[in-house]
Amino acid sequence: MPTPKRKKRDPWSFEKEIKKTGRRYSKNIFIALAIMLGAVMLFDKTGLISFNDLKGGGAKSETLQVHFVDVGQGDCELIIIGDDAMLIDAGEKENGASVYKYMTDYGVKKLDYVIATHPHSDHIGGIPAAIKNMSVDTFIIPDIAEKYIPTTLAYSNLIDAIDESNAKLEYAEVSKVYELGEAKFTILAPSTDDASDTTNLNNYSVVILLEYGDNKFLFTGDAEKKEENDINKTFNLPKVDVLKCGHHGSNTSTSQAFLDIIQPDYAVIECGADNSYGHPSSDIIDRIAKYTNKIYRTDLNGNIIISSNGKDISVKTEKGNK
């Protein structure tokens, strides 16, 4: 998890209570424990098992799947680990039904979290239809200053869908940590103090760092250079394995200063084929190429699935692997 440089909030902590039973163990149990300890020590010396292997990190027992769902000129990410799942955005209104089908095709029956990164229709428009028949535990949305709250139909429909879902609603809180199965994610942005002086809703995007074992995934919504700079000022960001590029590969995002810090091994751009915005920018492709040639795009590759066992990364795409 990145270390905040300022305004650090204590993340949630989970502690286990240890109860003492006062029970006395028989001589036979002590003998059995001694035999077990001796066996572990023997295996450690022969290299079959190490105490370090029991301390966490490295490969995990579950496989984490990050699905970058092709919704055309929009964003949608589905994260699955075991029986736990999280949806980040769901494209435009017309994408909602297909996103729901995509989730159920992969066995998702409930969502632990839904993150609506910011109130633009190409991110939140499809959420109501996508979750209509899906159980949702928690919604996370940006805390937008009242004077900037949009009056669009897409935003109104989202709020109605949240109310109808009976899910818990939380505003994104910088530095807050959530658990998703054996993975965890940290809210990096938006900082209400920093974002409240602009009407650019892209810079209200909820940005998260997902960590699973040794692997790190960064999801940036439509965050532009201003929000990237805010994150850089607040956190000591680590190098990441996978970057979901901001704003569909627009040259307003994925700045050189941001890339210099996170140095991604893989980059994913979600954009529509032959879109009218010219996304992704050739400047962004060249910029990312300084760090990796593993650049995946929904306009070229369709649905993209990046899997992690906590140590190694693998990629599959609908339209063939690069």
For each residue, the residues with C-beta under 8 A, 3 or more apart:
1: 11 177 184 186 209 211
2: 186 188 209 235 236 237 238
3: 235 236
4: 7 8 9 174 175 234 235 236
5: 8 233 234 235 236
6: 233 234
7: 4 174 175 191 234
8: 4 5 175
9: 4 173 174 175 176
10: 13 175
11: 1 175 176 177 186
12: 176 177 178
13: 10
14: 179
15:
16:
17:
18:
19:
20:
21:
22:
23:
24:
25: 29 30
26: 29 30
27: 30 31
28: 31 32
29: 25 26 32 33
30: 25 26 27 33 34
31: 27 28 34 35
32: 28 29 35 36
33: 29 30 36 37
34: 30 31 37 38
35: 31 32 38 39
36: 32 33 39 40
37: 33 34 40 41
38: 34 35 41 42
39: 35 36 42 43
40: 36 37 43 44 49 51
41: 37 38 44 45
42: 38 39 45 46
43: 39 40 46 48 49
44: 40 41 47 48 49 50 51
45: 41 42
46: 42 43
47: 44 50
48: 43 44
49: 40 43 44 53
50: 44 47 53 54
51: 40 44 54 55
52: 55
53: 49 50 58
54: 50 51
55: 51 52
56:
57: 213 214 310
58: 53 213 214 310 311
59: 213 309 310 311 312
60: 64 182 212 213 309 310
61: 182
62: 81 82 181 182
63: 81 307 308 309
64: 60 79 80 81 181 183 212 215 307 308 309 310
65: 79 80 81 106 305 306 307
66: 77 78 79 210 217 242 305 306 307 308
67: 77 78 79 80 102 106 303 304 305
68: 76 77 244 268 270 296 298 303 304 305 306
69: 76 77 78 91 99 102 298 303
70: 270 298 302 303 304 318
71: 74 75 76 90 91 92 95 98 99 122 126 270 298
72: 91 92 95 272 273 275 298
73: 122 248 271 272 275 277 279
74: 71 89 91 92 95 122 123 125 126 270 272
75: 71 88 89 91 117 122 123 221 222 244 248 270
76: 68 69 71 87 88 89 90 91 95 99 126 270
77: 66 67 68 69 87 88 89 219 244
78: 66 67 69 85 86 87 88 99 102 103 106 108
79: 64 65 66 67 85 86 87 88 180 183 210
80: 64 65 67 84 85 106 107 108
81: 62 63 64 65 84 85 180 181 182 183 212
82: 62 181 182
83: 181
84: 80 81 112 180 181
85: 78 79 80 81 103 108 110 111 112
86: 78 79 111 112 113 114 115 180 185
87: 76 77 78 79 90 99 103 111 113 114 115 127 130 131
88: 75 76 77 78 79 114 115 117 208 219 221
89: 74 75 76 77 115 116 117 123 124 126 127 221
90: 71 76 87 95 96 99 123 124 125 126 127 129 130
91: 69 71 72 74 75 76 94 95 96 99 122 123 125 126
92: 71 72 74 95 121 122 125 126
93: 96 121 125 126 128 129 154 157
94: 91 97 125 126
95: 71 72 74 76 90 91 92 98 99 125 126 130
96: 90 91 93 99 100 125 126 127 128 129 130 132
97: 94 100 101 129 130
98: 71 95 101 102
99: 69 71 76 78 87 90 91 95 96 102 103 126 129 130
100: 96 97 103 104 129 130 131 132 133 134
101: 97 98 104 105
102: 67 69 78 98 99 105 106 303
103: 78 85 87 99 100 106 108 111 130 134
104: 100 101 107 108 109
105: 101 102
106: 65 67 78 80 102 103
107: 80 104
108: 78 80 85 103 104 111 134
109: 104 134 135
110: 85 134 135 136 137
111: 85 86 87 103 108 114 131 134 135 136 137
112: 84 85 86 137 138 180
113: 86 87 136 137 138 139 140 178 180
114: 86 87 88 111 127 131 136 138 139 140 167
115: 86 87 88 89 139 140 141 206 208
116: 89 119 123 124 127 139 140 141 142 158 206
117: 75 88 89 123 124 142 205 206 207 219 221 222
118: 123 124 142 201 202 204 205 206 221 222
119: 116 123 124 142 144 149 150 152 154 155 158 201 204
120: 123 124 154 201 202 222
121: 92 93 124 125 152 154
122: 71 73 74 75 91 92 125
123: 74 75 89 90 91 116 117 118 119 120 221 222
124: 89 90 116 117 118 119 120 121 127 154 155 158
125: 74 90 91 92 93 94 95 96 121 122 154 157
126: 71 74 76 89 90 91 92 93 94 95 96 99 129 130
127: 87 89 90 96 114 116 124 130 131 158 161
128: 93 96 131 132 157 158 160 161
129: 90 93 96 97 99 100 126 132
130: 87 90 95 96 97 99 100 103 126 127 134
131: 87 100 111 114 127 128 134 136 161 165
132: 96 100 128 129 161
133: 100
134: 100 103 108 109 110 111 130 131
135: 109 110 111
136: 110 111 113 114 131 139 165 167
137: 110 111 112 113 167 168
138: 112 113 114 167 168 169 170
139: 113 114 115 116 136 162 165 167 168 169 170
140: 113 114 115 116 170 171 172 187 206
141: 115 116 158 162 169 170 171 172 206
142: 116 117 118 119 171 172 190 195 204 205 206
143: 171 172 190 192
144: 119 148 149 201 204
145: 148 149 192 195 196
146: 149
147:
148: 144 145 196 199 201 204
149: 119 144 145 146 155
150: 119 155 201
151: 155 156
152: 119 121 155 156
153: 156 157
154: 93 119 120 121 124 125 157 158
155: 119 124 149 150 151 152 158 159
156: 151 152 153 159 160
157: 93 125 128 153 154 160 161
158: 116 119 124 127 128 141 154 155 161 162
159: 155 156 162 163
160: 128 156 157 163 164
161: 127 128 131 132 157 158 164 165
162: 139 141 158 159 165 167 169
163: 159 160
164: 160 161
165: 131 136 139 161 162
166:
167: 114 136 137 138 139 162
168: 137 138 139
169: 138 139 141 162
170: 138 139 140 141 173
171: 140 141 142 143
172: 140 141 142 143 176 187 189 190 206
173: 9 170 176 187
174: 4 7 9 187 188 189 190 191 234
175: 4 7 8 9 10 11 186 187
176: 9 11 12 172 173 186 187
177: 1 11 12 184 185 186 187
178: 12 113 184 185 186 187
179: 14 183 184
180: 79 81 84 86 112 113 183 184 185 210
181: 62 64 81 82 83 84
182: 60 61 62 81 82 212 310
183: 64 79 81 179 180 210 211 212
184: 1 177 178 179 180 210 211 212
185: 86 177 178 180 208 209 210 211
186: 1 2 11 175 176 177 178 208 209 211
187: 140 172 173 174 175 176 177 178 206 207 208
188: 2 174 207 208 209 231 234 235 237
189: 172 174 195 205 206 207 223 227 230 231 234
190: 142 143 172 174 194 195 203 204 205 206 207 227 230
191: 7 174 194 195 230 234
192: 143 145 195 196
193: 196
194: 190 191 197 227 230
195: 142 145 189 190 191 192 198 203 204 227 230
196: 145 148 192 193
197: 194
198: 195 203 226
199: 148
200: 203 204 224 226
201: 118 119 120 144 148 150 204 205 222
202: 118 120 205 221 222 223 224 227 246 247 252 253
203: 190 195 198 200 223 224 226 227 230
204: 118 119 142 144 148 190 195 200 201 227
205: 117 118 142 189 190 201 202 220 221 222 223 227 246
206: 115 116 117 118 140 141 142 172 187 189 190 221
207: 117 187 188 189 190 218 219 220 221 223 227 231
208: 88 115 185 186 187 188 218 219
209: 1 2 185 186 188 216 217 218 219 237 238 240
210: 66 79 180 183 184 185 216 217 218 219
211: 1 183 184 185 186 215 216 217
212: 60 64 81 182 183 184 215 217 308 310
213: 57 58 59 60 308 309 310 311
214: 57 58 310 311
215: 64 211 212 241 242 308 310 311 313
216: 209 210 211 238 239 240 241 242
217: 66 209 210 211 212 240 241 242 244 306
218: 207 208 209 210 240 242 243 244 262 264
219: 77 88 117 207 208 209 210 244
220: 205 207 223 228 243 244 245 246 253 254
221: 75 88 89 117 118 123 202 205 206 207 246
222: 75 117 118 120 123 201 202 205 246 247 248 253
223: 189 202 203 205 207 220 227 228 231 246 247 253
224: 200 202 203 227 228 246 247 250 252 253
225: 228 229 252 253 255 258
226: 198 200 203 229 230
227: 189 190 194 195 202 203 204 205 207 223 224 230 231
228: 220 223 224 225 231 232 246 253 254 255 257 258
229: 225 226 232 233 255 257
230: 189 190 191 194 195 203 226 227 233 234
231: 188 189 207 223 227 228 234 235 237 258
232: 228 229 235 237 257 258 261
233: 5 6 229 230
234: 4 5 6 7 174 188 189 191 230 231
235: 2 3 4 5 188 231 232
236: 2 3 4 5
237: 2 188 209 231 232 240 261 262
238: 2 209 216 262
239: 216 262 263 264
240: 209 216 217 218 237 243 262 263 264 265
241: 215 216 217 264 265 266 308 313
242: 66 215 216 217 218 264 265 266 267 268 306 313
243: 218 220 240 254 262 264 266 267 268
244: 68 75 77 217 218 219 220 268 270
245: 220 248 249 253 254 267 268 269 270 280 284 288
246: 202 205 220 221 222 223 224 228 250 252 253 254
247: 202 222 223 224 250 252 253 254 279
248: 73 75 222 245 269 270 271 275 277 279 280
249: 245 253 254 269 271 279 280 281 284 285 297
250: 224 246 247 253 277 279 280 281 284
251: 281 283 284
252: 202 224 225 246 247
253: 202 220 222 223 224 225 228 245 246 247 249 250 284
254: 220 228 243 245 246 247 249 258 259 284 287 288
255: 225 228 229 258 259
256: 259 260 287
257: 228 229 232 260 261
258: 225 228 231 232 254 255 261 262
259: 254 255 256 262 263 264 287 288 290 291
260: 256 257 263
261: 232 237 257 258
262: 218 237 238 239 240 243 258 259
263: 239 240 259 260 291
264: 218 239 240 241 242 243 259 267 288 291 292
265: 240 241 242 291 292 294 313
266: 241 242 243 292 294 295 296 306 313 315
267: 242 243 245 264 288 291 292 294 295 296
268: 68 242 243 244 245 295 296 297 298 304 306
269: 245 248 249 279 280 284 295 296 297 298 299
270: 68 70 71 74 75 76 244 245 248 297 298
271: 73 248 249 275 277 279 280 297 298 299
272: 72 73 74 275 279 298 299
273: 72 299 300
274: 299
275: 72 73 248 271 272 278 279 299
276:
277: 73 248 250 271
278: 275 281
279: 73 247 248 249 250 269 271 272 275
280: 245 248 249 250 269 271 284 285 297
281: 249 250 251 278 284 285
282: 285 286
283: 251 286 287
284: 245 249 250 251 253 254 269 280 281 287 288
285: 249 280 281 282 288 289 295
286: 282 283 289 290
287: 254 256 259 283 284 290
288: 245 254 259 264 267 284 285 291 292 295
289: 285 286 292 293 295
290: 259 286 287
291: 259 263 264 265 267 288
292: 264 265 266 267 288 289 295
293: 289
294: 265 266 267 315 322
295: 266 267 268 269 285 288 289 292 322
296: 68 266 267 268 269 300 301 304 315 317 322
297: 249 268 269 270 271 280 300 301
298: 68 69 70 71 72 268 269 270 271 272 301 302 303 304
299: 269 271 272 273 274 275
300: 273 296 297 319
301: 296 297 298 304 317 318 319 320 322
302: 70 298 317 318 319
303: 67 68 69 70 102 298 317 318
304: 67 68 70 268 296 298 301 315 316 317 318
305: 65 66 67 68 315 316 317
306: 65 66 68 217 242 266 268 313 314 315
307: 63 64 65 66 313 314 315 316
308: 63 64 66 212 213 215 241 311 312 313 314
309: 59 60 63 64 213 312
310: 57 58 59 60 64 182 212 213 214 215
311: 58 59 213 214 215 308
312: 59 308 309
313: 215 241 242 265 266 306 307 308
314: 306 307 308
315: 266 294 296 304 305 306 307 321 322
316: 304 305 307 321
317: 296 301 302 303 304 305 320 321 322
318: 70 301 302 303 304
319: 300 301 302
320: 301 317
321: 315 316 317
322: 294 295 296 301 315 317
